[in-house]
Amino acid sequence: MKVSNIKDVQKFFQVVDSCTGRVELVTGEGDRLNLKSKLSQYVSLANIFSNGEIPELEIIASEKEDIERLMNFMING
């Protein structure tokens, strides 16, 4: 799924941390980073977080309830 305009990055990672299955960031090169890993969170922030918000990400969640949790965050913040 593509997510965009994440303004509250801290809350986004809190939602990711609450997921039960794998949540992965797909890089432009097609690599997958495990977003539940704190190291991967810092690496992803360093690479794509420039001016206070994340414009667009492609993420993959392995569990249906995690997809719903992430969609709820995107819709309701």
N, CA and C atoms as a LAMMPS dump frame, in Angstrom:
ITEM: TIMESTEP
0
ITEM: NUMBER OF ATOMS
231
ITEM: BOX BOUNDS ff ff ff
-5.0000000000000000e+02 5.0000000000000000e+02
-5.0000000000000000e+02 5.0000000000000000e+02
-5.0000000000000000e+02 5.0000000000000000e+02
ITEM: ATOMS id mol type element x y z
1 1 1 N 0.841 -1.163 0
2 1 2 C 0 0 0
3 1 3 C 0.892 1.233 0
4 2 1 N 0.421 2.269 -0.658
5 2 2 C 1.137 3.539 -0.641
6 2 3 C 0.498 4.428 0.407
7 3 1 N 1.325 5.036 1.203
8 3 2 C 0.854 6.006 2.182
9 3 3 C 1.545 7.327 1.883
10 4 1 N 0.845 8.411 2.166
11 4 2 C 1.427 9.709 1.822
12 4 3 C 1.1 10.755 2.869
13 5 1 N 1.893 11.803 2.835
14 5 2 C 1.713 12.979 3.694
15 5 3 C 1.609 12.628 5.173
16 6 1 N 2.568 11.873 5.66
17 6 2 C 2.613 11.547 7.079
18 6 3 C 3.213 12.75 7.802
19 7 1 N 2.382 13.444 8.545
20 7 2 C 2.837 14.645 9.238
21 7 3 C 3.278 14.348 10.665
22 8 1 N 2.67 13.362 11.305
23 8 2 C 3.033 12.982 12.668
24 8 3 C 3.84 11.678 12.593
25 9 1 N 5.133 11.827 12.362
26 9 2 C 6.01 10.673 12.154
27 9 3 C 6.088 9.817 13.417
28 10 1 N 6.119 10.459 14.576
29 10 2 C 6.192 9.715 15.836
30 10 3 C 4.963 8.823 16.006
31 11 1 N 3.788 9.361 15.737
32 11 2 C 2.562 8.558 15.858
33 11 3 C 2.546 7.446 14.816
34 12 1 N 3.032 7.724 13.608
35 12 2 C 3.105 6.691 12.577
36 12 3 C 3.923 5.504 13.074
37 13 1 N 5.093 5.77 13.649
38 13 2 C 5.927 4.675 14.143
39 13 3 C 5.313 3.999 15.367
40 14 1 N 4.515 4.717 16.151
41 14 2 C 3.788 4.08 17.247
42 14 3 C 2.77 3.082 16.7
43 15 1 N 2.089 3.455 15.617
44 15 2 C 1.135 2.545 14.982
45 15 3 C 1.878 1.337 14.421
46 16 1 N 3.012 1.572 13.763
47 16 2 C 3.82 0.461 13.231
48 16 3 C 4.24 -0.471 14.371
49 17 1 N 4.693 0.094 15.486
50 17 2 C 5.126 -0.724 16.625
51 17 3 C 3.98 -1.551 17.204
52 18 1 N 2.749 -1.068 17.083
53 18 2 C 1.596 -1.797 17.629
54 18 3 C 1.132 -2.932 16.716
55 19 1 N 1.651 -2.996 15.516
56 19 2 C 1.263 -4.06 14.587
57 19 3 C 1.81 -5.407 15.072
58 20 1 N 1.047 -6.467 14.806
59 20 2 C 1.449 -7.789 15.271
60 20 3 C 2.356 -8.513 14.282
61 21 1 N 2.206 -8.237 13.003
62 21 2 C 3.019 -8.901 11.983
63 21 3 C 4.11 -7.991 11.448
64 22 1 N 4.712 -8.43 10.357
65 22 2 C 5.772 -7.637 9.731
66 22 3 C 5.182 -6.433 9.019
67 23 1 N 5.879 -5.311 9.133
68 23 2 C 5.548 -4.102 8.378
69 23 3 C 6.851 -3.681 7.719
70 24 1 N 6.834 -3.62 6.385
71 24 2 C 8.066 -3.359 5.652
72 24 3 C 7.926 -2.122 4.779
73 25 1 N 8.999 -1.374 4.695
74 25 2 C 9.115 -0.241 3.791
75 25 3 C 9.792 -0.74 2.526
76 26 1 N 9.201 -0.453 1.368
77 26 2 C 9.807 -0.817 0.099
78 26 3 C 10.556 0.403 -0.413
79 27 1 N 11.864 0.261 -0.585
80 27 2 C 12.683 1.382 -1.061
81 27 3 C 12.535 1.537 -2.567
82 28 1 N 13.05 2.624 -3.076
83 28 2 C 13.022 2.867 -4.52
84 28 3 C 13.751 1.807 -5.309
85 29 1 N 14.712 1.136 -4.672
86 29 2 C 15.469 0.075 -5.334
87 29 3 C 14.794 -1.288 -5.204
88 30 1 N 13.658 -1.342 -4.492
89 30 2 C 12.941 -2.591 -4.32
90 30 3 C 13.323 -3.376 -3.072
91 31 1 N 14.269 -2.834 -2.28
92 31 2 C 14.636 -3.492 -1.024
93 31 3 C 13.505 -3.313 -0.015
94 32 1 N 13.417 -4.241 0.929
95 32 2 C 12.403 -4.156 1.984
96 32 3 C 13.088 -3.996 3.33
97 33 1 N 12.697 -2.949 4.052
98 33 2 C 13.218 -2.694 5.395
99 33 3 C 12.128 -2.984 6.409
100 34 1 N 12.456 -3.735 7.443
101 34 2 C 11.514 -4.052 8.503
102 34 3 C 11.296 -2.804 9.363
103 35 1 N 10.114 -2.197 9.253
104 35 2 C 9.852 -0.959 9.98
105 35 3 C 9.616 -1.172 11.466
106 36 1 N 9.499 -2.419 11.905
107 36 2 C 9.367 -2.661 13.342
108 36 3 C 10.728 -2.621 14.025
109 37 1 N 11.788 -2.645 13.257
110 37 2 C 13.143 -2.53 13.779
111 37 3 C 13.467 -1.057 14.005
112 38 1 N 13.908 -0.724 15.206
113 38 2 C 14.271 0.666 15.498
114 38 3 C 15.392 1.156 14.588
115 39 1 N 16.345 0.294 14.297
116 39 2 C 17.434 0.679 13.398
117 39 3 C 16.885 1.023 12.02
118 40 1 N 15.991 0.209 11.5
119 40 2 C 15.398 0.49 10.192
120 40 3 C 14.572 1.763 10.227
121 41 1 N 13.904 2.032 11.348
122 41 2 C 13.155 3.28 11.464
123 41 3 C 14.094 4.473 11.35
124 42 1 N 15.224 4.416 12.036
125 42 2 C 16.186 5.524 11.964
126 42 3 C 16.783 5.66 10.57
127 43 1 N 17.086 4.54 9.936
128 43 2 C 17.645 4.579 8.58
129 43 3 C 16.623 5.166 7.616
130 44 1 N 15.367 4.72 7.738
131 44 2 C 14.342 5.233 6.828
132 44 3 C 14.112 6.721 7.053
133 45 1 N 14.145 7.151 8.307
134 45 2 C 14.004 8.578 8.584
135 45 3 C 15.142 9.37 7.971
136 46 1 N 16.34 8.877 8.108
137 46 2 C 17.509 9.585 7.577
138 46 3 C 17.443 9.703 6.06
139 47 1 N 16.89 8.689 5.405
140 47 2 C 16.859 8.684 3.943
141 47 3 C 15.695 9.456 3.339
142 48 1 N 14.539 9.472 3.999
143 48 2 C 13.368 10.057 3.346
144 48 3 C 12.722 11.206 4.1
145 49 1 N 13.138 11.454 5.31
146 49 2 C 12.503 12.473 6.139
147 49 3 C 13.347 13.737 6.039
148 50 1 N 12.796 14.752 5.36
149 50 2 C 13.63 15.929 5.142
150 50 3 C 13.094 17.196 5.79
151 51 1 N 11.793 17.48 5.687
152 51 2 C 11.317 18.773 6.167
153 51 3 C 10.113 18.668 7.107
154 52 1 N 10.064 17.653 7.937
155 52 2 C 8.995 17.558 8.911
156 52 3 C 7.854 16.633 8.551
157 53 1 N 7.857 16.115 7.335
158 53 2 C 6.829 15.156 6.96
159 53 3 C 7.38 14.169 5.946
160 54 1 N 6.717 13.028 5.832
161 54 2 C 7.114 12.02 4.851
162 54 3 C 6.116 12.111 3.705
163 55 1 N 6.555 12.471 2.495
164 55 2 C 5.618 12.704 1.407
165 55 3 C 4.912 11.434 0.926
166 56 1 N 5.654 10.34 0.684
167 56 2 C 5.021 9.111 0.214
168 56 3 C 5.914 7.914 0.496
169 57 1 N 5.288 6.829 0.93
170 57 2 C 5.987 5.572 1.2
171 57 3 C 5.19 4.421 0.613
172 58 1 N 5.888 3.368 0.236
173 58 2 C 5.202 2.119 -0.065
174 58 3 C 5.53 1.169 1.069
175 59 1 N 4.489 0.691 1.736
176 59 2 C 4.692 -0.239 2.836
177 59 3 C 3.871 -1.497 2.601
178 60 1 N 4.349 -2.586 3.163
179 60 2 C 3.677 -3.878 3.075
180 60 3 C 3.467 -4.376 4.498
181 61 1 N 2.23 -4.706 4.818
182 61 2 C 1.908 -5.287 6.122
183 61 3 C 1.454 -6.726 5.89
184 62 1 N 1.929 -7.63 6.737
185 62 2 C 1.654 -9.048 6.517
186 62 3 C 0.328 -9.51 7.102
187 63 1 N -0.237 -8.778 8.037
188 63 2 C -1.471 -9.193 8.694
189 63 3 C -2.614 -8.238 8.337
190 64 1 N -3.796 -8.817 8.111
191 64 2 C -4.96 -8.018 7.725
192 64 3 C -5.278 -6.934 8.751
193 65 1 N -5.222 -7.294 10.04
194 65 2 C -5.546 -6.296 11.069
195 65 3 C -4.513 -5.172 11.106
196 66 1 N -3.272 -5.468 10.709
197 66 2 C -2.254 -4.414 10.646
198 66 3 C -2.542 -3.458 9.493
199 67 1 N -3.005 -3.997 8.372
200 67 2 C -3.381 -3.143 7.241
201 67 3 C -4.511 -2.21 7.668
202 68 1 N -5.5 -2.777 8.361
203 68 2 C -6.616 -1.957 8.845
204 68 3 C -6.134 -0.892 9.827
205 69 1 N -5.197 -1.246 10.705
206 69 2 C -4.654 -0.3 11.685
207 69 3 C -3.933 0.851 10.965
208 70 1 N -3.139 0.51 9.962
209 70 2 C -2.406 1.532 9.21
210 70 3 C -3.364 2.414 8.39
211 71 1 N -4.387 1.787 7.797
212 71 2 C -5.377 2.559 7.026
213 71 3 C -6.129 3.518 7.957
214 72 1 N -6.473 3.051 9.143
215 72 2 C -7.158 3.904 10.117
216 72 3 C -6.289 5.106 10.475
217 73 1 N -4.985 4.878 10.655
218 73 2 C -4.074 5.989 10.949
219 73 3 C -4.075 6.991 9.794
220 74 1 N -4.029 6.482 8.562
221 74 2 C -3.973 7.383 7.404
222 74 3 C -5.268 8.192 7.261
223 75 1 N -6.395 7.572 7.598
224 75 2 C -7.682 8.256 7.444
225 75 3 C -7.949 9.195 8.613
226 76 1 N -7.713 8.719 9.829
227 76 2 C -8.101 9.483 11.022
228 76 3 C -6.955 10.175 11.747
229 77 1 N -5.741 9.824 11.368
230 77 2 C -4.582 10.442 12.008
231 77 3 C -4.241 9.923 13.354
